[in-house]
Structures are given as structure tokens and as C-alpha cells.
Amino acid sequence: MSVTYNKIYQDSTSVPAIAATQFNTANPLPAGHVESFIVQWKGTGSAALTQSSFTQLLSSLRIVYNGDQWFNFNSGANGAAGDGGASRFNALMNDVGGSVTETLSATDIDCIMEIPCGIKLPPNSRFELDVNYYAMGGALTFTGTFELWIKYGTSSSAMVAGNATSFPVPEQSQTMMTVAIPSYKGAKVSGIALQSPTNVTNIETVIVQPLGNFGMSPSYLRMSSGASQNGYLYKDINVDTVGLVPSSFVDGYYFIPLYDLATDTGSVNLLITTITGAGTQNYTATPILRLPSGGSGESLPSQTASVATGAAKSILRRAED
């Protein structure tokens, strides 16, 4: 097995600001088996930029390899507006086997988000990335860098976060939401990240039709995904200054495991009922897929000369051999 880390991009402009911002970039990539895609924010805030995790500022992230979309996730609610707890990006990373690592400081920022990948890239590959941030607000400033890394290594399957399905769910009325599943050969549906547009748990029950015909409460959904066993870890120095804080839920976010579901219909049905007082809200559902893949490490050139000498002697020796 060969593991290498490549920094593929860096700038000091693609960072959060007082107002909501959007940035995009594209760069070539070395060939090889991408074990994970890593985003790093490193710098200094003029004061505490969020209530807890730096990733509360992250509104959406979309990554494309060679024209094929691989990762697309939108946070359904503004986590930067004074809300504590784990961010929805933080929760998703914990749910799919990734991670968010942060310096335990209010103003010294070093936040690293590792997204599992598992895709083998051919020579002359290229990536494109779009990132959107929520507004920091006030007179807050962040000075630092935005860095993108690739970890080349080994994995047996690829993780794909597809386009979200959005659907209005009226209050106290069972509503069927049909979640579109991207079509990839051999793909299995590992789960669905279901989100409400507010940081409030407004769901009463969800019937996940591939899993049965009975309604699951929010606590039941979190039990089935493992989140209820303190499945989320996040930074909050108001609670703990020496380690990450465990959490069993993120309000308005639910990961529904589908246990590598094989579907021929191209969709999964969710029957959602919300609580009294929720009003009509647009829920979004992001399918998480697993694809069979295989490979190991970065594709690097290798030397085949029979002697450690100059080119002329090496060519001559081969000719004589």
C-alpha cells in the first residue's frame, strides 16, 4: 500500500467574509486512487466566528472530477447565526466515515474536513470545486488560507453524495417525498441525509418504505444511524477546552441508513409527518451512494534503468545487453 498527501490548491481569498460569499476553482490532479479529499481553513479570526465549529459557516460544497459530479451537499439551515452544536457538514462527515478536526481556540483557526472518496483517477485528470459560505455578520474578519488536499491510498469502494431532492411538507399531513437516486452501475444506497430548513426538530415520524411500513420518530432514526450513541463529535470551547464535544443529534438533520440498498426504480420513498406548529417547510434529501472500486496510492513514475548512471551509459549498456 502507498499513501501520499498532495496539496492541490491554496489561496487566501476563498474564505468566509462579513457577507455571504461564493467561490469556485479548478486545477489538474495527479493520477491515482483518491482515498479522501481534504479541505483546510487555516488562519485567525478577529473574534469568535461561530458559536462552535468553524464548519457552521459552510453553506454548500460541490466537487467534480473530470466533469462527473462526485460530492454535492447543501446545509439546509444557517448554522452561523448563533447556533451551537455540531454543524450539518460535521454530522455528515461523521455519518459517512469522514472527519472534522479543529484547533480548540476561539480565534486561532485550523479546521480540516476529510471527505471519504475512493475514486481512481486516470492521467490528465482535473477537479472543479464550488464553495458557498454563510455571512459571518457584524465586523468579524477572517485572515488566512483555503487549502485543498488529496490523500492517495487504498479503499474498496467509493462514496458519492448526489444531488438533493427538495419537497414541501405541510404541517401535520403525511407527505410522500420521492428521493431521486443517481444512476451508477453497481451503486448501492448507503443512506439519505434528510434536512429541514430550520435548526429545529419538527419531524413527528418518517416511514422509510425500503425499511418497512411503520413510522420512525426522530430518536428512532438517530438510534438506527448510530447518532444517538454520541455519534457526532464537534468543537465547542464554551463546553470543553481540551477535547471535542460528543453529541447524539443535530436539530433539523437526520441520517437515514439504507444498508446498501439496491434499487431498480431510481428512487426511494419517504412518508414524512411533521409536528403541530411546524408550518409548511421545504425538506431536502441527499442520497449517499457506495460504488465498488479498487486501487492503491498515487500513480508515480518508476525507474527501470539497470545501473545508476548517466543516460548515455545507461542506453549503451541496454543496447549491449
VEXKOLMAR-347246 format. One record per residue (C-alpha): residue in three letters; chain; z, y, x. Coordinates in Angstrom, 1 decimal. Example, Ala and Ser with C-alpha at 12.3 -4.5 7.8 and 13.67 -1.06 7.14 Angstrom:
BEGIN
{r: ALA, c: A, pz: 7.8, py: -4.5, px: 12.3}
{r: SER, c: A, pz: 7.1, py: -1.1, px: 13.7}
//
This chain:
BEGIN
{r: MET, c: A, pz: 0.0, py: 0.0, px: 0.0}
{r: SER, c: A, pz: -0.9, py: 3.5, px: 1.2}
{r: VAL, c: A, pz: 0.9, py: 6.6, px: -0.1}
{r: THR, c: A, pz: -0.2, py: 10.1, px: 0.8}
{r: TYR, c: A, pz: 0.5, py: 13.6, px: -0.7}
{r: ASN, c: A, pz: -2.2, py: 16.2, px: -0.8}
{r: LYS, c: A, pz: -1.8, py: 19.8, px: -1.7}
{r: ILE, c: A, pz: -5.0, py: 20.6, px: -3.6}
{r: TYR, c: A, pz: -4.4, py: 24.2, px: -4.7}
{r: GLN, c: A, pz: -2.0, py: 27.1, px: -4.3}
{r: ASP, c: A, pz: -1.9, py: 30.8, px: -5.4}
{r: SER, c: A, pz: 0.7, py: 33.5, px: -6.2}
{r: THR, c: A, pz: -0.9, py: 34.7, px: -9.4}
{r: SER, c: A, pz: -0.9, py: 31.7, px: -11.8}
{r: VAL, c: A, pz: 2.8, py: 32.2, px: -12.7}
{r: PRO, c: A, pz: 4.8, py: 33.4, px: -15.7}
{r: ALA, c: A, pz: 5.0, py: 37.2, px: -16.5}
{r: ILE, c: A, pz: 6.6, py: 39.5, px: -19.0}
{r: ALA, c: A, pz: 3.8, py: 38.9, px: -21.4}
{r: ALA, c: A, pz: 2.3, py: 35.5, px: -22.4}
{r: THR, c: A, pz: -0.4, py: 34.6, px: -19.8}
{r: GLN, c: A, pz: -3.2, py: 32.0, px: -19.3}
{r: PHE, c: A, pz: -4.8, py: 30.8, px: -16.1}
{r: ASN, c: A, pz: -7.4, py: 28.3, px: -15.1}
{r: THR, c: A, pz: -8.6, py: 26.9, px: -11.8}
{r: ALA, c: A, pz: -10.9, py: 24.2, px: -10.4}
{r: ASN, c: A, pz: -11.2, py: 22.6, px: -7.0}
{r: PRO, c: A, pz: -12.7, py: 19.5, px: -5.3}
{r: LEU, c: A, pz: -10.5, py: 16.4, px: -4.8}
{r: PRO, c: A, pz: -10.4, py: 13.7, px: -2.2}
{r: ALA, c: A, pz: -11.4, py: 10.2, px: -3.5}
{r: GLY, c: A, pz: -8.7, py: 7.6, px: -4.1}
{r: HIS, c: A, pz: -6.2, py: 6.2, px: -6.6}
{r: VAL, c: A, pz: -4.2, py: 9.0, px: -8.1}
{r: GLU, c: A, pz: -0.7, py: 7.8, px: -8.8}
{r: SER, c: A, pz: 0.5, py: 11.1, px: -10.1}
{r: PHE, c: A, pz: -0.4, py: 14.8, px: -10.5}
{r: ILE, c: A, pz: 2.3, py: 17.2, px: -9.4}
{r: VAL, c: A, pz: 2.8, py: 20.9, px: -10.4}
{r: GLN, c: A, pz: 5.3, py: 23.0, px: -8.4}
{r: TRP, c: A, pz: 6.6, py: 26.5, px: -9.1}
{r: LYS, c: A, pz: 8.5, py: 28.0, px: -6.1}
{r: GLY, c: A, pz: 9.9, py: 31.5, px: -5.8}
{r: THR, c: A, pz: 12.5, py: 34.0, px: -7.0}
{r: GLY, c: A, pz: 13.3, py: 35.4, px: -10.4}
{r: SER, c: A, pz: 14.8, py: 38.9, px: -10.9}
{r: ALA, c: A, pz: 17.4, py: 37.3, px: -13.2}
{r: ALA, c: A, pz: 17.7, py: 34.0, px: -15.1}
{r: LEU, c: A, pz: 14.2, py: 33.5, px: -16.5}
{r: THR, c: A, pz: 15.2, py: 31.0, px: -19.2}
{r: GLN, c: A, pz: 18.3, py: 29.6, px: -20.8}
{r: SER, c: A, pz: 17.9, py: 26.3, px: -19.0}
{r: SER, c: A, pz: 14.9, py: 24.6, px: -17.5}
{r: PHE, c: A, pz: 12.0, py: 26.7, px: -15.9}
{r: THR, c: A, pz: 9.6, py: 24.5, px: -17.9}
{r: GLN, c: A, pz: 10.8, py: 26.2, px: -21.1}
{r: LEU, c: A, pz: 8.2, py: 28.9, px: -20.0}
{r: LEU, c: A, pz: 5.4, py: 26.3, px: -20.1}
{r: SER, c: A, pz: 3.3, py: 26.6, px: -23.3}
{r: SER, c: A, pz: 0.4, py: 24.3, px: -22.6}
{r: LEU, c: A, pz: -1.2, py: 22.4, px: -19.8}
{r: ARG, c: A, pz: -4.7, py: 20.8, px: -19.7}
{r: ILE, c: A, pz: -6.1, py: 18.8, px: -16.8}
{r: VAL, c: A, pz: -9.7, py: 17.5, px: -16.5}
{r: TYR, c: A, pz: -11.1, py: 15.1, px: -13.8}
{r: ASN, c: A, pz: -14.9, py: 15.1, px: -13.3}
{r: GLY, c: A, pz: -15.5, py: 16.5, px: -16.8}
{r: ASP, c: A, pz: -13.2, py: 14.0, px: -18.5}
{r: GLN, c: A, pz: -10.0, py: 15.3, px: -20.1}
{r: TRP, c: A, pz: -7.0, py: 13.3, px: -18.9}
{r: PHE, c: A, pz: -4.0, py: 15.4, px: -19.9}
{r: ASN, c: A, pz: -3.6, py: 17.9, px: -22.7}
{r: PHE, c: A, pz: -0.2, py: 18.9, px: -24.1}
{r: ASN, c: A, pz: 0.9, py: 21.9, px: -26.1}
{r: SER, c: A, pz: 4.6, py: 22.7, px: -26.6}
{r: GLY, c: A, pz: 5.0, py: 23.1, px: -30.3}
{r: ALA, c: A, pz: 7.6, py: 25.9, px: -30.1}
{r: ASN, c: A, pz: 8.6, py: 28.8, px: -27.8}
{r: GLY, c: A, pz: 11.3, py: 27.3, px: -25.7}
{r: ALA, c: A, pz: 11.7, py: 30.5, px: -23.6}
{r: ALA, c: A, pz: 13.1, py: 32.5, px: -26.4}
{r: GLY, c: A, pz: 16.8, py: 32.0, px: -25.6}
{r: ASP, c: A, pz: 16.8, py: 28.3, px: -26.5}
{r: GLY, c: A, pz: 18.8, py: 25.9, px: -24.3}
{r: GLY, c: A, pz: 18.4, py: 22.2, px: -23.7}
{r: ALA, c: A, pz: 15.5, py: 20.3, px: -22.3}
{r: SER, c: A, pz: 12.0, py: 21.7, px: -22.7}
{r: ARG, c: A, pz: 9.4, py: 19.7, px: -24.6}
{r: PHE, c: A, pz: 7.5, py: 19.2, px: -21.4}
{r: ASN, c: A, pz: 10.7, py: 17.9, px: -19.8}
{r: ALA, c: A, pz: 11.2, py: 15.5, px: -22.6}
{r: LEU, c: A, pz: 7.6, py: 14.3, px: -22.5}
{r: MET, c: A, pz: 7.8, py: 13.6, px: -18.8}
{r: ASN, c: A, pz: 11.0, py: 11.5, px: -19.3}
{r: ASP, c: A, pz: 9.2, py: 9.6, px: -22.1}
{r: VAL, c: A, pz: 6.1, py: 8.7, px: -20.1}
{r: GLY, c: A, pz: 7.7, py: 7.9, px: -16.8}
{r: GLY, c: A, pz: 7.3, py: 11.3, px: -15.1}
{r: SER, c: A, pz: 10.0, py: 13.7, px: -14.0}
{r: VAL, c: A, pz: 11.0, py: 17.4, px: -13.7}
{r: THR, c: A, pz: 13.1, py: 18.3, px: -10.7}
{r: GLU, c: A, pz: 14.6, py: 21.8, px: -10.2}
{r: THR, c: A, pz: 16.9, py: 23.7, px: -7.9}
{r: LEU, c: A, pz: 20.2, py: 24.3, px: -9.6}
{r: SER, c: A, pz: 20.1, py: 28.1, px: -9.4}
{r: ALA, c: A, pz: 19.6, py: 30.9, px: -11.9}
{r: THR, c: A, pz: 17.2, py: 32.9, px: -9.7}
{r: ASP, c: A, pz: 16.1, py: 30.5, px: -6.9}
{r: ILE, c: A, pz: 13.2, py: 28.6, px: -8.4}
{r: ASP, c: A, pz: 11.8, py: 25.4, px: -7.1}
{r: CYS, c: A, pz: 10.6, py: 23.4, px: -10.1}
{r: ILE, c: A, pz: 8.5, py: 20.2, px: -9.6}
{r: MET, c: A, pz: 6.9, py: 18.4, px: -12.5}
{r: GLU, c: A, pz: 5.4, py: 15.0, px: -11.7}
{r: ILE, c: A, pz: 2.9, py: 13.6, px: -14.3}
{r: PRO, c: A, pz: 2.0, py: 9.9, px: -14.1}
{r: CYS, c: A, pz: -1.7, py: 9.4, px: -13.7}
{r: GLY, c: A, pz: -3.1, py: 6.1, px: -12.4}
{r: ILE, c: A, pz: -6.8, py: 7.1, px: -12.3}
{r: LYS, c: A, pz: -9.1, py: 6.1, px: -9.5}
{r: LEU, c: A, pz: -11.4, py: 9.0, px: -8.4}
{r: PRO, c: A, pz: -14.8, py: 8.5, px: -6.7}
{r: PRO, c: A, pz: -16.1, py: 10.6, px: -3.8}
{r: ASN, c: A, pz: -17.1, py: 14.2, px: -4.6}
{r: SER, c: A, pz: -14.5, py: 14.4, px: -7.4}
{r: ARG, c: A, pz: -13.3, py: 17.7, px: -9.0}
{r: PHE, c: A, pz: -10.4, py: 18.8, px: -11.2}
{r: GLU, c: A, pz: -10.0, py: 21.6, px: -13.7}
{r: LEU, c: A, pz: -6.7, py: 22.9, px: -14.9}
{r: ASP, c: A, pz: -5.7, py: 25.3, px: -17.7}
{r: VAL, c: A, pz: -2.1, py: 26.5, px: -18.0}
{r: ASN, c: A, pz: -0.5, py: 28.8, px: -20.5}
{r: TYR, c: A, pz: 2.9, py: 30.4, px: -20.3}
{r: TYR, c: A, pz: 5.2, py: 31.9, px: -22.9}
{r: ALA, c: A, pz: 6.3, py: 35.5, px: -22.3}
{r: MET, c: A, pz: 9.4, py: 36.0, px: -20.2}
{r: GLY, c: A, pz: 10.1, py: 39.2, px: -22.0}
{r: GLY, c: A, pz: 12.3, py: 42.2, px: -21.1}
{r: ALA, c: A, pz: 11.9, py: 43.4, px: -17.5}
{r: LEU, c: A, pz: 12.0, py: 39.9, px: -15.9}
{r: THR, c: A, pz: 9.8, py: 39.1, px: -13.0}
{r: PHE, c: A, pz: 8.9, py: 36.0, px: -11.0}
{r: THR, c: A, pz: 7.6, py: 36.2, px: -7.5}
{r: GLY, c: A, pz: 6.4, py: 33.0, px: -5.9}
{r: THR, c: A, pz: 3.7, py: 30.4, px: -5.8}
{r: PHE, c: A, pz: 2.0, py: 28.0, px: -8.1}
{r: GLU, c: A, pz: 1.1, py: 24.8, px: -6.3}
{r: LEU, c: A, pz: -0.8, py: 21.6, px: -7.3}
{r: TRP, c: A, pz: -0.4, py: 18.3, px: -5.5}
{r: ILE, c: A, pz: -1.9, py: 14.8, px: -5.8}
{r: LYS, c: A, pz: 0.1, py: 11.7, px: -4.9}
{r: TYR, c: A, pz: -2.2, py: 8.9, px: -3.9}
{r: GLY, c: A, pz: -0.7, py: 5.5, px: -4.3}
{r: THR, c: A, pz: -0.7, py: 2.3, px: -6.4}
{r: SER, c: A, pz: -0.5, py: 1.8, px: -10.2}
{r: SER, c: A, pz: -1.8, py: -0.9, px: -12.6}
{r: SER, c: A, pz: -2.5, py: 1.4, px: -15.5}
{r: ALA, c: A, pz: -3.5, py: 5.0, px: -16.3}
{r: MET, c: A, pz: -1.6, py: 7.3, px: -18.6}
{r: VAL, c: A, pz: -3.7, py: 9.6, px: -20.9}
{r: ALA, c: A, pz: -2.4, py: 12.4, px: -23.1}
{r: GLY, c: A, pz: -5.1, py: 13.0, px: -25.7}
{r: ASN, c: A, pz: -5.9, py: 15.9, px: -28.0}
{r: ALA, c: A, pz: -3.2, py: 16.6, px: -30.6}
{r: THR, c: A, pz: -3.7, py: 16.3, px: -34.3}
{r: SER, c: A, pz: -2.3, py: 19.1, px: -36.4}
{r: PHE, c: A, pz: -1.5, py: 18.9, px: -40.1}
{r: PRO, c: A, pz: 0.6, py: 21.0, px: -42.6}
{r: VAL, c: A, pz: 3.6, py: 19.2, px: -44.0}
{r: PRO, c: A, pz: 5.1, py: 20.7, px: -47.2}
{r: GLU, c: A, pz: 8.8, py: 20.7, px: -47.8}
{r: GLN, c: A, pz: 10.4, py: 17.6, px: -49.4}
{r: SER, c: A, pz: 7.0, py: 16.0, px: -50.0}
{r: GLN, c: A, pz: 5.9, py: 12.8, px: -48.3}
{r: THR, c: A, pz: 2.7, py: 13.6, px: -46.4}
{r: MET, c: A, pz: 0.4, py: 11.3, px: -44.6}
{r: MET, c: A, pz: -0.7, py: 12.6, px: -41.2}
{r: THR, c: A, pz: -3.6, py: 10.7, px: -39.7}
{r: VAL, c: A, pz: -3.4, py: 10.9, px: -35.9}
{r: ALA, c: A, pz: -6.8, py: 10.6, px: -34.2}
{r: ILE, c: A, pz: -6.8, py: 8.3, px: -31.2}
{r: PRO, c: A, pz: -9.2, py: 8.9, px: -28.3}
{r: SER, c: A, pz: -11.7, py: 6.1, px: -27.8}
{r: TYR, c: A, pz: -11.4, py: 4.5, px: -24.3}
{r: LYS, c: A, pz: -12.4, py: 0.9, px: -23.5}
{r: GLY, c: A, pz: -9.4, py: -1.3, px: -23.2}
{r: ALA, c: A, pz: -7.0, py: 1.5, px: -24.1}
{r: LYS, c: A, pz: -3.6, py: 0.9, px: -25.8}
{r: VAL, c: A, pz: -1.5, py: 3.4, px: -27.6}
{r: SER, c: A, pz: 1.9, py: 3.6, px: -25.9}
{r: GLY, c: A, pz: 3.3, py: 6.2, px: -28.3}
{r: ILE, c: A, pz: 2.9, py: 9.5, px: -30.1}
{r: ALA, c: A, pz: 4.7, py: 12.8, px: -29.3}
{r: LEU, c: A, pz: 5.4, py: 14.4, px: -32.7}
{r: GLN, c: A, pz: 6.4, py: 18.1, px: -32.8}
{r: SER, c: A, pz: 7.4, py: 20.7, px: -35.3}
{r: PRO, c: A, pz: 6.6, py: 24.4, px: -34.8}
{r: THR, c: A, pz: 10.3, py: 25.3, px: -34.6}
{r: ASN, c: A, pz: 13.2, py: 24.2, px: -32.4}
{r: VAL, c: A, pz: 15.0, py: 22.7, px: -35.5}
{r: THR, c: A, pz: 15.2, py: 19.1, px: -36.6}
{r: ASN, c: A, pz: 13.6, py: 19.4, px: -40.1}
{r: ILE, c: A, pz: 12.4, py: 15.8, px: -40.5}
{r: GLU, c: A, pz: 14.1, py: 13.6, px: -43.0}
{r: THR, c: A, pz: 12.1, py: 10.4, px: -42.4}
{r: VAL, c: A, pz: 8.9, py: 9.2, px: -40.8}
{r: ILE, c: A, pz: 7.1, py: 6.0, px: -41.9}
{r: VAL, c: A, pz: 5.2, py: 4.8, px: -38.8}
{r: GLN, c: A, pz: 2.7, py: 2.4, px: -40.5}
{r: PRO, c: A, pz: 1.9, py: 0.3, px: -37.5}
{r: LEU, c: A, pz: 5.6, py: -0.4, px: -37.2}
{r: GLY, c: A, pz: 6.4, py: -1.1, px: -40.9}
{r: ASN, c: A, pz: 6.7, py: 0.5, px: -44.3}
{r: PHE, c: A, pz: 10.2, py: 1.9, px: -44.1}
{r: GLY, c: A, pz: 11.3, py: 5.5, px: -43.3}
{r: MET, c: A, pz: 12.9, py: 6.2, px: -39.9}
{r: SER, c: A, pz: 15.4, py: 9.1, px: -39.6}
{r: PRO, c: A, pz: 15.3, py: 11.4, px: -36.5}
{r: SER, c: A, pz: 18.2, py: 9.5, px: -35.0}
{r: TYR, c: A, pz: 16.4, py: 6.2, px: -35.6}
{r: LEU, c: A, pz: 13.2, py: 7.5, px: -33.9}
{r: ARG, c: A, pz: 15.3, py: 8.6, px: -30.9}
{r: MET, c: A, pz: 17.0, py: 5.2, px: -30.8}
{r: SER, c: A, pz: 13.7, py: 3.4, px: -30.8}
{r: SER, c: A, pz: 12.3, py: 5.6, px: -27.9}
{r: GLY, c: A, pz: 15.5, py: 5.3, px: -25.9}
{r: ALA, c: A, pz: 16.1, py: 9.1, px: -26.0}
{r: SER, c: A, pz: 19.4, py: 8.5, px: -27.9}
{r: GLN, c: A, pz: 20.9, py: 6.9, px: -24.7}
{r: ASN, c: A, pz: 20.8, py: 10.2, px: -22.9}
{r: GLY, c: A, pz: 17.2, py: 9.6, px: -22.1}
{r: TYR, c: A, pz: 16.5, py: 13.3, px: -21.2}
{r: LEU, c: A, pz: 17.7, py: 15.0, px: -18.0}
{r: TYR, c: A, pz: 17.3, py: 18.7, px: -17.5}
{r: LYS, c: A, pz: 18.6, py: 21.7, px: -15.6}
{r: ASP, c: A, pz: 21.3, py: 23.9, px: -17.2}
{r: ILE, c: A, pz: 23.6, py: 25.7, px: -14.7}
{r: ASN, c: A, pz: 25.6, py: 27.1, px: -17.6}
{r: VAL, c: A, pz: 26.7, py: 23.5, px: -18.2}
{r: ASP, c: A, pz: 26.5, py: 21.8, px: -14.8}
{r: THR, c: A, pz: 26.0, py: 23.4, px: -11.4}
{r: VAL, c: A, pz: 25.9, py: 20.2, px: -9.3}
{r: GLY, c: A, pz: 23.6, py: 18.0, px: -11.3}
{r: LEU, c: A, pz: 21.2, py: 17.6, px: -14.2}
{r: VAL, c: A, pz: 22.5, py: 17.6, px: -17.8}
{r: PRO, c: A, pz: 21.9, py: 14.5, px: -19.9}
{r: SER, c: A, pz: 20.6, py: 14.9, px: -23.5}
{r: SER, c: A, pz: 19.9, py: 12.5, px: -26.4}
{r: PHE, c: A, pz: 17.4, py: 14.7, px: -28.2}
{r: VAL, c: A, pz: 15.2, py: 17.8, px: -28.2}
{r: ASP, c: A, pz: 15.2, py: 19.6, px: -31.5}
{r: GLY, c: A, pz: 11.8, py: 19.5, px: -33.2}
{r: TYR, c: A, pz: 10.4, py: 16.9, px: -30.8}
{r: TYR, c: A, pz: 10.2, py: 13.1, px: -31.4}
{r: PHE, c: A, pz: 8.6, py: 10.4, px: -29.3}
{r: ILE, c: A, pz: 7.4, py: 7.5, px: -31.4}
{r: PRO, c: A, pz: 6.9, py: 4.3, px: -29.3}
{r: LEU, c: A, pz: 4.0, py: 2.2, px: -30.5}
{r: TYR, c: A, pz: 4.4, py: -0.6, px: -27.9}
{r: ASP, c: A, pz: 0.8, py: -0.6, px: -26.5}
{r: LEU, c: A, pz: -0.8, py: -0.7, px: -29.9}
{r: ALA, c: A, pz: -4.4, py: -1.9, px: -30.0}
{r: THR, c: A, pz: -6.2, py: -0.1, px: -32.9}
{r: ASP, c: A, pz: -9.8, py: -0.6, px: -34.1}
{r: THR, c: A, pz: -9.6, py: 2.2, px: -36.6}
{r: GLY, c: A, pz: -9.3, py: 5.1, px: -34.1}
{r: SER, c: A, pz: -6.2, py: 6.5, px: -35.9}
{r: VAL, c: A, pz: -2.6, py: 5.9, px: -36.7}
{r: ASN, c: A, pz: -0.9, py: 7.0, px: -40.0}
{r: LEU, c: A, pz: 2.4, py: 8.7, px: -40.1}
{r: LEU, c: A, pz: 4.1, py: 9.4, px: -43.5}
{r: ILE, c: A, pz: 6.4, py: 12.4, px: -42.9}
{r: THR, c: A, pz: 9.1, py: 13.8, px: -45.3}
{r: THR, c: A, pz: 11.0, py: 16.9, px: -44.3}
{r: ILE, c: A, pz: 14.3, py: 18.2, px: -45.5}
{r: THR, c: A, pz: 15.0, py: 20.7, px: -48.2}
{r: GLY, c: A, pz: 14.5, py: 24.3, px: -46.9}
{r: ALA, c: A, pz: 12.0, py: 23.3, px: -44.2}
{r: GLY, c: A, pz: 9.1, py: 25.0, px: -45.9}
{r: THR, c: A, pz: 5.5, py: 24.1, px: -45.1}
{r: GLN, c: A, pz: 5.1, py: 23.6, px: -41.4}
{r: ASN, c: A, pz: 2.2, py: 22.5, px: -39.2}
{r: TYR, c: A, pz: 3.2, py: 19.4, px: -37.3}
{r: THR, c: A, pz: 1.3, py: 18.2, px: -34.2}
{r: ALA, c: A, pz: 1.0, py: 14.7, px: -32.9}
{r: THR, c: A, pz: -0.2, py: 13.9, px: -29.3}
{r: PRO, c: A, pz: -1.3, py: 10.3, px: -28.6}
{r: ILE, c: A, pz: -0.2, py: 8.8, px: -25.3}
{r: LEU, c: A, pz: -2.5, py: 6.0, px: -24.1}
{r: ARG, c: A, pz: -2.4, py: 3.4, px: -21.4}
{r: LEU, c: A, pz: -5.6, py: 2.3, px: -19.7}
{r: PRO, c: A, pz: -6.0, py: -0.7, px: -17.3}
{r: SER, c: A, pz: -6.7, py: 0.5, px: -13.8}
{r: GLY, c: A, pz: -6.1, py: -0.6, px: -10.3}
{r: GLY, c: A, pz: -6.3, py: 0.7, px: -6.8}
{r: SER, c: A, pz: -4.3, py: 1.8, px: -3.8}
{r: GLY, c: A, pz: -4.0, py: 5.0, px: -1.9}
{r: GLU, c: A, pz: -6.4, py: 7.7, px: -0.8}
{r: SER, c: A, pz: -9.8, py: 6.8, px: 0.4}
{r: LEU, c: A, pz: -9.8, py: 7.7, px: 4.0}
{r: PRO, c: A, pz: -12.4, py: 7.1, px: 6.7}
{r: SER, c: A, pz: -11.7, py: 4.3, px: 9.2}
{r: GLN, c: A, pz: -12.8, py: 3.9, px: 12.8}
{r: THR, c: A, pz: -14.8, py: 0.9, px: 13.8}
{r: ALA, c: A, pz: -15.6, py: 1.5, px: 17.5}
{r: SER, c: A, pz: -14.7, py: -1.4, px: 19.7}
{r: VAL, c: A, pz: -13.5, py: 0.9, px: 22.5}
{r: ALA, c: A, pz: -11.6, py: 4.1, px: 22.6}
{r: THR, c: A, pz: -14.1, py: 6.2, px: 24.5}
{r: GLY, c: A, pz: -16.8, py: 8.9, px: 24.0}
{r: ALA, c: A, pz: -19.7, py: 8.5, px: 21.6}
{r: ALA, c: A, pz: -22.3, py: 7.8, px: 24.3}
{r: LYS, c: A, pz: -20.4, py: 4.9, px: 25.9}
{r: SER, c: A, pz: -19.5, py: 3.5, px: 22.5}
{r: ILE, c: A, pz: -23.1, py: 3.5, px: 21.4}
{r: LEU, c: A, pz: -24.3, py: 2.0, px: 24.7}
{r: ARG, c: A, pz: -21.6, py: -0.7, px: 24.5}
{r: ARG, c: A, pz: -22.6, py: -1.7, px: 21.0}
{r: ALA, c: A, pz: -26.3, py: -1.8, px: 22.0}
{r: GLU, c: A, pz: -25.4, py: -4.1, px: 24.9}
{r: ASP, c: A, pz: -23.3, py: -6.3, px: 22.7}
//
